[in-house]
Amino acid sequence: MPSRLVKGVRGIGHRVVNSLWRLGVASRFFVLILLHSGSSFRRFHLVIKELFSTGVLSLIIILVSGLFVGMVLGMQGYDTLQRYGSEEALGVMVALSLVRELGPVVAALLFASRAGSAITAEIGLMKATEQLSAMEMMAVNPIASVVAPRFWAGVISMPLLAAMFSAMGVFGGYLVGVKLIGVDEGSFWSQMQNAVDFQQDIVNGIFKSFVFGVAVTAIALFEGYDAPPTAEGVSGATTRTVVTSSLAILALDFMLTAFMFRGEG
Amino acid sequence: MERTTIDLWVGLFVLLGLGAILVLALKVGNLGGVNMSDSYSVTASFSNIGGLKARAPVKSAGVVVGRVSAVHFDGERHEAVATFKLDKQYSFSKDTSASIMTSGLLGEQYIALETGGDSAQLKDGDKIKITQSAVVLESLIGQFLYNKAADGGEVK
């Protein structure tokens, strides 16, 4: 009986130590990326190549979802606001919710599943087919030549994608609110411009998406680099990337929002 | 894919992203200016403008005919001066009256114009003489309470 108890406690300890160890490896990996990112700026075409696959190829999904999220916000917002006779505030509602929250968060979630999973699968497969070991054999540091360019490409493209998402969403809200439902166009824009502050709302939103970009790309890269070199290992790593980075985005969003918008009306 | 093609696409992507930030700053945020083609500018002073802001609509008979372009305080006469632009296609008589109204109970405030009988028309830079200030809800409630108290006193 006591031996079973000891086994149980040992199992818990094993798991805790394992996850702490993994966290430590991930942190060391992150520091290594930062240390080796000098070469990716010296050879910037590597970053540009990755910008194409993470940024440009994510454009369609970001723009289309932004448009639809904005249109739905326009409809739902109008439905609620007109009960209080303040449908002119539709522009404020659409713009603030997009610029502050939905733009960075939804764009980052889409980015995690569109680009993050691709990064993990690519690096995991590189590892499984021993391309990374081959690079090491040739005295090429795989972190400097494969991992760091992908990291910076993700960090650069995330704020741009979030800004496009928000802009597209505001346009979608305008289409539905003003063109379809018939809210006064001037009130829509004027109230929006009165309420949305550049420093407080737009810059903070961009900063949020920058943090999400760092988190999502780092998680995706680590999961790929850490994946067991088998087919199952790579598929499991891809799944973990999407799950972990989505949770990380939501948790970081809560923390950043608590710091940025605390105590405001 | 060709290196140049990739460069082109990435360049477009970055430009599009920066453009989106610019649009957010100018069109959505408060860094933009006001532009309205073919309009003339008229001022009116009010003793209280309530919550009227720049870019609020100017309506006549409920139809939007212009926009408020600026609101400032006249330090000498202690009045608020609202400058607004009216669409060129609408003309108003010189004795038009301007009043500040609220759309809905708690909605946005706007300037309502009611045209008079003068045959001369308002021109660019003119000042509207007959104005009516915004109704401040608190003073209205205060007045109501005061009247109620006065009525109560009479009954006794």
Chai-1 contact restraints between the chains, C-beta under 6 A:
chainA,res_idxA,chainB,res_idxB,connection_type,confidence,min_distance_angstrom,max_distance_angstrom,comment,restraint_id
A,I48,B,V10,contact,1.0,0.0,6.0,A-B,restraint_1
A,L51,B,V10,contact,1.0,0.0,6.0,A-B,restraint_2
A,F52,B,I6,contact,1.0,0.0,6.0,A-B,restraint_3
A,F52,B,W9,contact,1.0,0.0,6.0,A-B,restraint_4
A,F52,B,V10,contact,1.0,0.0,6.0,A-B,restraint_5
A,G55,B,F13,contact,1.0,0.0,6.0,A-B,restraint_6
A,V56,B,W9,contact,1.0,0.0,6.0,A-B,restraint_7
A,V56,B,F13,contact,1.0,0.0,6.0,A-B,restraint_8
A,G85,B,G104,contact,1.0,0.0,6.0,A-B,restraint_9
A,G85,B,G107,contact,1.0,0.0,6.0,A-B,restraint_10
A,S86,B,G107,contact,1.0,0.0,6.0,A-B,restraint_11
A,E88,B,E108,contact,1.0,0.0,6.0,A-B,restraint_12
A,A95,B,V28,contact,1.0,0.0,6.0,A-B,restraint_13
A,L160,B,G17,contact,1.0,0.0,6.0,A-B,restraint_14
A,A163,B,G17,contact,1.0,0.0,6.0,A-B,restraint_15
A,A163,B,A20,contact,1.0,0.0,6.0,A-B,restraint_16
A,A163,B,I21,contact,1.0,0.0,6.0,A-B,restraint_17
A,M164,B,G17,contact,1.0,0.0,6.0,A-B,restraint_18
A,M164,B,A20,contact,1.0,0.0,6.0,A-B,restraint_19
A,S166,B,L24,contact,1.0,0.0,6.0,A-B,restraint_20
A,A167,B,A20,contact,1.0,0.0,6.0,A-B,restraint_21
A,A167,B,V23,contact,1.0,0.0,6.0,A-B,restraint_22
A,A167,B,L24,contact,1.0,0.0,6.0,A-B,restraint_23
A,V170,B,V28,contact,1.0,0.0,6.0,A-B,restraint_24
A,G186,B,P57,contact,1.0,0.0,6.0,A-B,restraint_25
A,G186,B,R67,contact,1.0,0.0,6.0,A-B,restraint_26
A,S187,B,E108,contact,1.0,0.0,6.0,A-B,restraint_27
A,S190,B,R55,contact,1.0,0.0,6.0,A-B,restraint_28
A,M192,B,V28,contact,1.0,0.0,6.0,A-B,restraint_29
A,Q193,B,N30,contact,1.0,0.0,6.0,A-B,restraint_30
A,N194,B,K53,contact,1.0,0.0,6.0,A-B,restraint_31
A,V196,B,V28,contact,1.0,0.0,6.0,A-B,restraint_32
A,V196,B,G29,contact,1.0,0.0,6.0,A-B,restraint_33
A,F198,B,A25,contact,1.0,0.0,6.0,A-B,restraint_34
A,F198,B,G29,contact,1.0,0.0,6.0,A-B,restraint_35
A,F198,B,L31,contact,1.0,0.0,6.0,A-B,restraint_36
A,I202,B,L24,contact,1.0,0.0,6.0,A-B,restraint_37
A,I202,B,G29,contact,1.0,0.0,6.0,A-B,restraint_38
